[in-house]
Amino acid sequence: MATPFLAGLAVAAAALAGRYGLQAWQAFKARPPKPKIRKFYEGGFQPTMTKREAALILGLRENATPDKVREAHRKVMVANHPDAGGSHYLASKVNEAKDVMLGKTKGSGSPF
């Protein structure tokens, strides 16, 4: 007597779990897609640094004020200074970016 009752209970539980699973899957498929946001700029350095590339390196807008450029340069250099374990190449690119943003560039600028 108990066996058919337990079998029926198991079938009902499986049916309810399946129904809940299908509803959850439908809700998951119907939600709007999340936009993929990139945190970092993909790609290498350009042969001659542009103002856009300099702004990307310093994390600024292209029309930033000189004070903001100097402040951003200081923050990026603290993180990438060669004396603190950073790369000489990246430090030169950060310095070049500051020069481009302040309008002090004479050419490619980077010794690398």
N, CA and C atoms as an extended XYZ file, in Angstrom:
336
Properties=species:S:1:pos:R:3:atomname:S:1:resname:S:1:resid:I:1 pbc="F F F"
N         0.800       -1.190        0.000 N   MET     1
C         0.000        0.000        0.000 CA  MET     1
C         0.854        1.270        0.000 C   MET     1
N         1.903        1.262        0.776 N   ALA     2
C         2.745        2.447        0.893 CA  ALA     2
C         3.590        2.659       -0.366 C   ALA     2
N         3.957        1.575       -1.042 N   THR     3
C         4.831        1.689       -2.199 CA  THR     3
C         4.169        2.477       -3.340 C   THR     3
N         2.927        2.188       -3.727 N   PRO     4
C         2.315        2.982       -4.794 CA  PRO     4
C         2.143        4.460       -4.395 C   PRO     4
N         1.877        4.681       -3.111 N   PHE     5
C         1.734        6.061       -2.646 CA  PHE     5
C         3.056        6.814       -2.761 C   PHE     5
N         4.168        6.204       -2.363 N   LEU     6
C         5.487        6.831       -2.447 CA  LEU     6
C         5.906        7.032       -3.903 C   LEU     6
N         5.558        6.082       -4.766 N   ALA     7
C         5.879        6.224       -6.183 CA  ALA     7
C         5.101        7.399       -6.779 C   ALA     7
N         3.853        7.528       -6.424 N   GLY     8
C         3.046        8.649       -6.915 CA  GLY     8
C         3.571        9.980       -6.401 C   GLY     8
N         3.982        9.991       -5.150 N   LEU     9
C         4.544       11.198       -4.566 CA  LEU     9
C         5.855       11.594       -5.278 C   LEU     9
N         6.670       10.602       -5.605 N   ALA    10
C         7.934       10.873       -6.303 CA  ALA    10
C         7.659       11.402       -7.712 C   ALA    10
N         6.664       10.839       -8.403 N   VAL    11
C         6.325       11.303       -9.743 CA  VAL    11
C         5.797       12.742       -9.680 C   VAL    11
N         4.974       13.042       -8.708 N   ALA    12
C         4.436       14.401       -8.564 CA  ALA    12
C         5.559       15.391       -8.262 C   ALA    12
N         6.492       15.009       -7.398 N   ALA    13
C         7.617       15.886       -7.067 CA  ALA    13
C         8.491       16.124       -8.295 C   ALA    13
N         8.725       15.071       -9.073 N   ALA    14
C         9.527       15.224      -10.285 CA  ALA    14
C         8.825       16.122      -11.295 C   ALA    14
N         7.510       15.995      -11.412 N   ALA    15
C         6.749       16.826      -12.344 CA  ALA    15
C         6.791       18.292      -11.917 C   ALA    15
N         6.645       18.555      -10.628 N   LEU    16
C         6.707       19.933      -10.145 CA  LEU    16
C         8.111       20.523      -10.331 C   LEU    16
N         9.138       19.744      -10.075 N   ALA    17
C        10.510       20.215      -10.249 CA  ALA    17
C        10.782       20.497      -11.730 C   ALA    17
N        10.288       19.630      -12.602 N   GLY    18
C        10.455       19.851      -14.035 CA  GLY    18
C         9.736       21.103      -14.496 C   GLY    18
N         8.531       21.319      -13.983 N   ARG    19
C         7.772       22.503      -14.350 CA  ARG    19
C         8.492       23.767      -13.896 C   ARG    19
N         8.993       23.750      -12.658 N   TYR    20
C         9.721       24.895      -12.133 CA  TYR    20
C        10.993       25.138      -12.956 C   TYR    20
N        11.687       24.074      -13.321 N   GLY    21
C        12.900       24.205      -14.136 CA  GLY    21
C        12.606       24.816      -15.492 C   GLY    21
N        11.527       24.385      -16.135 N   LEU    22
C        11.150       24.944      -17.434 CA  LEU    22
C        10.775       26.422      -17.321 C   LEU    22
N        10.042       26.786      -16.277 N   GLN    23
C         9.685       28.193      -16.090 CA  GLN    23
C        10.926       29.050      -15.854 C   GLN    23
N        11.856       28.537      -15.056 N   ALA    24
C        13.090       29.286      -14.801 CA  ALA    24
C        13.903       29.441      -16.078 C   ALA    24
N        13.972       28.401      -16.903 N   TRP    25
C        14.718       28.467      -18.156 CA  TRP    25
C        14.075       29.470      -19.113 C   TRP    25
N        12.742       29.484      -19.201 N   GLN    26
C        12.044       30.434      -20.065 CA  GLN    26
C        12.309       31.873      -19.616 C   GLN    26
N        12.288       32.099      -18.305 N   ALA    27
C        12.558       33.441      -17.779 CA  ALA    27
C        14.003       33.843      -18.069 C   ALA    27
N        14.930       32.909      -17.974 N   PHE    28
C        16.339       33.184      -18.244 CA  PHE    28
C        16.555       33.548      -19.711 C   PHE    28
N        15.899       32.823      -20.608 N   LYS    29
C        16.052       33.088      -22.035 CA  LYS    29
C        15.379       34.394      -22.440 C   LYS    29
N        14.331       34.797      -21.748 N   ALA    30
C        13.566       35.976      -22.127 CA  ALA    30
C        14.176       37.279      -21.605 C   ALA    30
N        15.130       37.213      -20.687 N   ARG    31
C        15.698       38.451      -20.129 CA  ARG    31
C        16.532       39.169      -21.182 C   ARG    31
N        16.630       40.483      -21.071 N   PRO    32
C        17.399       41.233      -22.076 CA  PRO    32
C        18.890       40.915      -21.957 C   PRO    32
N        19.594       40.903      -23.081 N   PRO    33
C        21.026       40.583      -23.018 CA  PRO    33
C        21.806       41.695      -22.329 C   PRO    33
N        22.807       41.293      -21.573 N   LYS    34
C        23.661       42.251      -20.881 CA  LYS    34
C        24.719       42.761      -21.854 C   LYS    34
N        24.904       44.059      -21.935 N   PRO    35
C        25.953       44.552      -22.830 CA  PRO    35
C        27.326       44.190      -22.271 C   PRO    35
N        28.212       43.785      -23.161 N   LYS    36
C        29.569       43.430      -22.737 CA  LYS    36
C        30.406       44.698      -22.708 C   LYS    36
N        30.869       45.038      -21.532 N   ILE    37
C        31.656       46.250      -21.354 CA  ILE    37
C        33.118       45.855      -21.202 C   ILE    37
N        33.956       46.463      -22.010 N   ARG    38
C        35.389       46.211      -21.897 CA  ARG    38
C        35.983       47.240      -20.958 C   ARG    38
N        36.784       46.779      -20.028 N   LYS    39
C        37.426       47.697      -19.113 CA  LYS    39
C        38.686       48.296      -19.711 C   LYS    39
N        39.298       47.585      -20.619 N   PHE    40
C        40.575       48.014      -21.133 CA  PHE    40
C        40.533       48.135      -22.639 C   PHE    40
N        41.355       49.012      -23.155 N   TYR    41
C        41.494       49.209      -24.582 CA  TYR    41
C        42.308       48.053      -25.141 C   TYR    41
N        41.775       47.407      -26.154 N   GLU    42
C        42.495       46.295      -26.762 CA  GLU    42
C        43.335       46.810      -27.928 C   GLU    42
N        44.582       46.442      -27.947 N   GLY    43
C        45.452       46.845      -29.040 CA  GLY    43
C        46.761       47.390      -28.503 C   GLY    43
N        47.756       47.456      -29.353 N   GLY    44
C        49.055       47.953      -28.966 CA  GLY    44
C        49.154       49.455      -29.151 C   GLY    44
N        50.370       49.949      -29.035 N   PHE    45
C        50.616       51.372      -29.214 CA  PHE    45
C        50.771       51.696      -30.689 C   PHE    45
N        50.372       52.904      -31.052 N   GLN    46
C        50.536       53.362      -32.430 CA  GLN    46
C        51.968       53.869      -32.615 C   GLN    46
N        52.495       53.854      -33.856 N   PRO    47
C        53.877       54.309      -34.069 CA  PRO    47
C        54.102       55.753      -33.612 C   PRO    47
N        53.191       56.641      -33.923 N   THR    48
C        53.243       58.019      -33.445 CA  THR    48
C        52.022       58.250      -32.578 C   THR    48
N        52.257       58.649      -31.336 N   MET    49
C        51.150       58.769      -30.392 CA  MET    49
C        50.226       59.922      -30.779 C   MET    49
N        48.945       59.634      -30.802 N   THR    50
C        47.932       60.646      -31.068 CA  THR    50
C        47.360       61.140      -29.744 C   THR    50
N        46.601       62.214      -29.823 N   LYS    51
C        45.986       62.757      -28.610 CA  LYS    51
C        44.961       61.770      -28.043 C   LYS    51
N        44.303       61.048      -28.908 N   ARG    52
C        43.324       60.043      -28.450 CA  ARG    52
C        44.019       58.931      -27.673 C   ARG    52
N        45.134       58.440      -28.224 N   GLU    53
C        45.867       57.377      -27.544 CA  GLU    53
C        46.429       57.877      -26.216 C   GLU    53
N        46.925       59.118      -26.201 N   ALA    54
C        47.448       59.687      -24.960 CA  ALA    54
C        46.347       59.791      -23.910 C   ALA    54
N        45.152       60.184      -24.331 N   ALA    55
C        44.033       60.277      -23.401 CA  ALA    55
C        43.645       58.899      -22.867 C   ALA    55
N        43.704       57.882      -23.716 N   LEU    56
C        43.398       56.519      -23.264 CA  LEU    56
C        44.430       56.038      -22.245 C   LEU    56
N        45.695       56.342      -22.473 N   ILE    57
C        46.743       55.903      -21.545 CA  ILE    57
C        46.567       56.559      -20.185 C   ILE    57
N        46.256       57.852      -20.189 N   LEU    58
C        46.122       58.572      -18.919 CA  LEU    58
C        44.728       58.445      -18.310 C   LEU    58
N        43.780       57.898      -19.054 N   GLY    59
C        42.426       57.725      -18.528 CA  GLY    59
C        41.661       59.030      -18.471 C   GLY    59
N        41.897       59.900      -19.449 N   LEU    60
C        41.254       61.213      -19.487 CA  LEU    60
C        40.477       61.391      -20.780 C   LEU    60
N        39.793       62.522      -20.864 N   ARG    61
C        39.182       62.940      -22.131 CA  ARG    61
C        40.222       63.720      -22.917 C   ARG    61
N        40.008       63.824      -24.201 N   GLU    62
C        40.989       64.511      -25.048 CA  GLU    62
C        41.087       65.995      -24.744 C   GLU    62
N        40.045       66.587      -24.192 N   ASN    63
C        40.055       68.018      -23.907 CA  ASN    63
C        40.265       68.309      -22.416 C   ASN    63
N        41.022       67.472      -21.720 N   ALA    64
C        41.263       67.650      -20.283 CA  ALA    64
C        42.161       68.857      -20.042 C   ALA    64
N        41.993       69.466      -18.882 N   THR    65
C        42.808       70.624      -18.521 CA  THR    65
C        44.221       70.168      -18.161 C   THR    65
N        45.205       71.065      -18.270 N   PRO    66
C        46.584       70.690      -17.922 CA  PRO    66
C        46.741       70.189      -16.481 C   PRO    66
N        45.968       70.738      -15.555 N   ASP    67
C        46.052       70.272      -14.166 CA  ASP    67
C        45.586       68.826      -14.041 C   ASP    67
N        44.505       68.487      -14.745 N   LYS    68
C        44.020       67.105      -14.714 CA  LYS    68
C        45.005       66.162      -15.387 C   LYS    68
N        45.668       66.645      -16.445 N   VAL    69
C        46.669       65.819      -17.129 CA  VAL    69
C        47.821       65.521      -16.177 C   VAL    69
N        48.298       66.534      -15.484 N   ARG    70
C        49.414       66.334      -14.542 CA  ARG    70
C        49.016       65.401      -13.402 C   ARG    70
N        47.804       65.561      -12.898 N   GLU    71
C        47.328       64.695      -11.803 CA  GLU    71
C        47.209       63.241      -12.261 C   GLU    71
N        46.653       63.040      -13.455 N   ALA    72
C        46.506       61.679      -13.984 CA  ALA    72
C        47.876       61.075      -14.271 C   ALA    72
N        48.796       61.882      -14.800 N   HIS    73
C        50.155       61.403      -15.073 CA  HIS    73
C        50.812       60.940      -13.788 C   HIS    73
N        50.662       61.709      -12.742 N   ARG    74
C        51.267       61.347      -11.455 CA  ARG    74
C        50.713       60.016      -10.945 C   ARG    74
N        49.393       59.837      -11.046 N   LYS    75
C        48.774       58.586      -10.563 CA  LYS    75
C        49.243       57.378      -11.370 C   LYS    75
N        49.306       57.524      -12.696 N   VAL    76
C        49.708       56.401      -13.539 CA  VAL    76
C        51.190       56.095      -13.344 C   VAL    76
N        51.998       57.139      -13.166 N   MET    77
C        53.431       56.920      -12.974 CA  MET    77
C        53.736       56.256      -11.634 C   MET    77
N        52.949       56.551      -10.610 N   VAL    78
C        53.152       55.884       -9.319 CA  VAL    78
C        52.960       54.375       -9.483 C   VAL    78
N        51.992       53.991      -10.300 N   ALA    79
C        51.717       52.563      -10.494 CA  ALA    79
C        52.716       51.896      -11.437 C   ALA    79
N        53.344       52.661      -12.349 N   ASN    80
C        54.193       52.059      -13.379 CA  ASN    80
C        55.640       52.536      -13.351 C   ASN    80
N        56.066       53.159      -12.275 N   HIS    81
C        57.430       53.690      -12.237 CA  HIS    81
C        58.449       52.550      -12.195 C   HIS    81
N        59.536       52.646      -12.969 N   PRO    82
C        60.540       51.572      -12.989 CA  PRO    82
C        61.194       51.314      -11.625 C   PRO    82
N        61.334       52.340      -10.795 N   ASP    83
C        61.916       52.145       -9.464 CA  ASP    83
C        60.997       51.338       -8.549 C   ASP    83
N        59.714       51.293       -8.880 N   ALA    84
C        58.746       50.545       -8.075 CA  ALA    84
C        58.369       49.225       -8.745 C   ALA    84
N        59.193       48.765       -9.691 N   GLY    85
C        58.929       47.489      -10.335 CA  GLY    85
C        58.177       47.596      -11.642 C   GLY    85
N        57.972       48.807      -12.131 N   GLY    86
C        57.268       48.989      -13.391 CA  GLY    86
C        58.206       48.862      -14.578 C   GLY    86
N        57.656       48.981      -15.734 N   SER    87
C        58.404       48.829      -16.981 CA  SER    87
C        58.936       50.181      -17.462 C   SER    87
N        60.180       50.198      -17.959 N   HIS    88
C        60.747       51.418      -18.530 CA  HIS    88
C        59.964       51.820      -19.781 C   HIS    88
N        59.541       50.828      -20.549 N   TYR    89
C        58.788       51.097      -21.763 CA  TYR    89
C        57.458       51.778      -21.446 C   TYR    89
N        56.723       51.219      -20.479 N   LEU    90
C        55.438       51.825      -20.127 CA  LEU    90
C        55.628       53.207      -19.522 C   LEU    90
N        56.669       53.381      -18.719 N   ALA    91
C        56.920       54.696      -18.137 CA  ALA    91
C        57.209       55.723      -19.231 C   ALA    91
N        57.960       55.317      -20.256 N   SER    92
C        58.240       56.254      -21.350 CA  SER    92
C        56.970       56.586      -22.123 C   SER    92
N        56.089       55.605      -22.291 N   LYS    93
C        54.825       55.860      -22.985 CA  LYS    93
C        53.923       56.780      -22.163 C   LYS    93
N        53.931       56.620      -20.842 N   VAL    94
C        53.124       57.491      -19.982 CA  VAL    94
C        53.664       58.919      -20.061 C   VAL    94
N        54.981       59.067      -20.030 N   ASN    95
C        55.573       60.402      -20.154 CA  ASN    95
C        55.273       61.013      -21.523 C   ASN    95
N        55.328       60.187      -22.553 N   GLU    96
C        55.004       60.670      -23.898 CA  GLU    96
C        53.544       61.099      -23.974 C   GLU    96
N        52.667       60.353      -23.330 N   ALA    97
C        51.242       60.703      -23.322 CA  ALA    97
C        51.030       62.049      -22.644 C   ALA    97
N        51.733       62.281      -21.536 N   LYS    98
C        51.614       63.571      -20.863 CA  LYS    98
C        52.087       64.690      -21.789 C   LYS    98
N        53.218       64.478      -22.473 N   ASP    99
C        53.730       65.502      -23.373 CA  ASP    99
C        52.760       65.786      -24.517 C   ASP    99
N        52.166       64.749      -25.069 N   VAL   100
C        51.205       64.940      -26.161 CA  VAL   100
C        49.985       65.705      -25.662 C   VAL   100
N        49.492       65.354      -24.498 N   MET   101
C        48.307       66.026      -23.963 CA  MET   101
C        48.588       67.495      -23.634 C   MET   101
N        49.825       67.787      -23.220 N   LEU   102
C        50.167       69.179      -22.879 CA  LEU   102
C        50.700       69.947      -24.088 C   LEU   102
N        50.858       69.261      -25.232 N   GLY   103
C        51.312       69.920      -26.442 CA  GLY   103
C        52.805       70.144      -26.489 C   GLY   103
N        53.584       69.321      -25.784 N   LYS   104
C        55.035       69.489      -25.730 CA  LYS   104
C        55.780       68.450      -26.560 C   LYS   104
N        55.130       67.750      -27.451 N   THR   105
C        55.775       66.668      -28.190 CA  THR   105
C        56.599       67.209      -29.352 C   THR   105
N        57.737       66.541      -29.625 N   LYS   106
C        58.616       66.952      -30.712 CA  LYS   106
C        58.686       65.911      -31.807 C   LYS   106
N        58.084       64.795      -31.657 N   GLY   107
C        58.141       63.706      -32.632 CA  GLY   107
C        57.514       62.503      -32.005 C   GLY   107
N        58.097       61.321      -32.253 N   SER   108
C        57.532       60.131      -31.632 CA  SER   108
C        57.796       60.140      -30.139 C   SER   108
N        58.942       60.676      -29.701 N   GLY   109
C        59.194       60.851      -28.272 CA  GLY   109
C        59.688       59.628      -27.563 C   GLY   109
N        59.223       58.467      -27.889 N   SER   110
C        59.595       57.255      -27.178 CA  SER   110
C        60.944       56.746      -27.676 C   SER   110
N        61.889       56.452      -26.766 N   PRO   111
C        63.166       55.916      -27.205 CA  PRO   111
C        63.078       54.459      -27.626 C   PRO   111
N        61.926       53.832      -27.422 N   PHE   112
C        61.799       52.398      -27.741 CA  PHE   112
C        61.200       52.206      -29.100 C   PHE   112
